Amino acid sequence: MTNSSVKEVNLLEKQMGTEITLLDENDKEYLFHLILELVVEDKHYAYFQAADSGEEEDIEVLQVVKDENGELEVVYIEDDDEWEKAAEYYDEWSYIED
């Protein structure tokens, strides 16, 4: 990853704030804090940490997409390879920022 291919943004934060409730596969609600948004090669990813978690490695990676009304929404990343790449972007970006 080169620094020029990754851009930090705050588009989701502007629309939804820094706290978001996400549903699991059983529709159980969990509160998450938005900690970072990155755009990589025209894909927008959001990185969340559970509100009740103190562990930095407990990061949830979601893709940010526009719905039919042009509003941003987060979706789970279905492709394992894409999820791994998105997680690596976070690790590398965090390393650069430290």
Buried (B, 14 or more C-beta within 10 A) or exposed (E): BEEEEBEEBEEBBEEBEEEBEBEEEEEEEBEBBBBBBBBBEEBBBBBBBBEEBEEEEEBBBBBBEEEEEEEBBBEEBEEEEBBEBBBEBBEBBBEEEE
